[in-house]
Structures are given as C-alpha cells and as structure tokens.
Amino acid sequence: MKIVVLSTNPKLYSTRRLIEAGKARDHEMLILNHRRCYMNITSMRPSIHYRGEAVTGVDAIIPRIGASVSFYGAAVVRQFEMMGVYSVNESVAITRSRDKLRSSQLLSRKGIGLPVTGFANSPDDTEDLLNFVGGAPVVIKLLEGTQGVGVVLGETRQAAESVIEAFRGLGANFMVQEFIKEAGGSDLRCFVVGDKVVAAMMRSGKEGEFRSNLHRGGSAELVRITPEERSTAVRSAKIMGLNVAGVDLLRSNHGPVVMEVNSSPGLEGIEGATGKDVAGIIIQFIEKNARPGRTQSRGKG
Ligand code: ADP
C-alpha cells in the first residue's frame, strides 16, 4: 500500500516510527507536510498538490495534525477523504476532539464519566459556576490549551476567582472543573487502536505538580488498567469517531473520568513505557481497514 503520514516534522519520533513500521511491513511510506499541501477544490475531481505535483495513488493517510495547524490540517484530511482516500482518523473526528467543550458534551451525553465541568460566558455567573463544580479547589482550563499549558489549580475560591477574572479579561474561553484530588497528580493514557486499548501507561507529575504531562517533567510507567477503564477508553474513542486515540483518564472516587481524547497521540512516551510496537499496530489496523472510499462522514460534520 501507499501510505502517507501527514506531519510537519519528519524528525519527530512518532513520524519516524510510523514510517519505519510501514516500511518493515513492505508498504510505500511517504511523509507530506500538510502545511505545504495545496488543493484544487473547484472541480468535480478534487486533488491535492505538493511541490508542483499532484498527489496520486494513495491508499491511506495517517494524520498527525498538531493543535496549531488544526484548521488547515483538517481541511487537507477532508480533501483526501473527498478523493476517496482512507484516513485512519477522519477530519470530522479530529476537529471534534480538538474542542474540549464539544468533546465533553458528546461524552457526557453517552454517559461517560467526566469530572464535573462548568462553562459560562458571562462574568456575572462565576459564583454559581464555582458552586456547581463543588467550590474550591477547582481546575480552570483554557479551551485552546495543550500539554498542560493553561491548566491552573485554583486552591481557594479567591484564587479561582482571580484566575477566572484574568482569563475573561484576555477574552479566552475556559472551563471550570472539579479537582480530582484522589488522582494524586497521576493520570492514565490509554492508547486505543480500533476497538482495543493496545497500550496503557500511568503518568505522574513531578513533585508538587498536579499536572502529569510528560512535557512538564512528568514520568511514565506501564500500568494494568481495569476492565472499566478499558471500556471507558474504547467507548470514548468510538464516541469521538477516532480509530486511533490517546484517551486520558483520571482515577476518581467515582470511577474513571475522561479528561481528554487526543487524535494525534504521541508514540514516544507510550512505546517507551510499555515496550509495545504501537506504530506497527496502527499499520496493521490500516491493512485491515483501508478501502477506497471508506469514509464514514465524507467530511460532513
Ligand atoms: P492538556 O490537554 O493541556 O494536557 P489536561 O486537561 O489533560 O490538559 O490537563 C493536564 C493535566 O492536569 C492532566 O494530565 C492531569 O494530570 C491534570 N488535571 C487536569 N484536570 C484535572 C482535574 N480535573 N483534576 C485533577 N487533575 C487534573
């Protein structure tokens, strides 16, 4: 098969591993920088061009779209879908999962455990918002944040109110969330491919840090997850419509709660902590499922 990895950086571990795993299974592997893909959407025959040439004969794409190029990246994925190319994660699902608020709404509708979360637009409602998530301490999150940036712990009501005021002053969208103290600064990253959790790790923040992001100095180790955690992760990926997803869970007193469903989960941490060939598993999934025109949503939201 001819498989394209959409990535802005060929040097990234995840990109390199996917290329390596595909080649090891005799596929023709190609990296295209989605920022450099341009499209002809005027005719009945949609096409994608790259450095002066039309991109043709592609059987499948693996989008690795960073948060900073979500909008354009999703358009490139959608264009491939229009051309009948199989995408392991579809554009609609990627866009859906990028919006933390939209994701929470969709997951809550299906009964997935979530931290109690509040969202409001008007500054007049701050008090009630803090009340319904149970008062301080609370976690305040920028909707556009990634890798732990813009995730703040308001330990007292006064601190929480100041942070909310500051975010509002900047015109930023944010949500207020119940603080899951019992998670003890750790979370679970469940790597889902298809309808299975193929690898799972526990990430723990460095001393004194409630955020467990590896980018913030956290560490990762192999973990055994419970059947309930497993099914929560698989169902969450399915609700978002993602075939490949990193589902982040917190172990709360009321069972697993989902914090985020990531559509371009990194491979370095999970392969390092578990010793599993996750890249190979993704390629095998594509071998089984990629068919021309096999696009569920056809780019429609
Ligand atoms: P990002 O997408 O920026 O990584 P997250 O929502 O995943 O933001 O939060 C970053 C980290 O902060 C999580 O991995 C988790 O360890 C911690 N965290 C986030 N929300 C909560 C919460 N409600 N209760 C306890 N810890 C949390």
Boltz pocket constraint, residues with backbone or C-beta under 6 A from the ligand:
constraints:
  - pocket:
      binder: B
      contacts: [[A, 115], [A, 139], [A, 141], [A, 145], [A, 146], [A, 147], [A, 148], [A, 149], [A, 151], [A, 177], [A, 178], [A, 179], [A, 180], [A, 181], [A, 183], [A, 185], [A, 186], [A, 187], [A, 210], [A, 211], [A, 212], [A, 213], [A, 248], [A, 250], [A, 259], [A, 260]]
      max_distance: 6.0
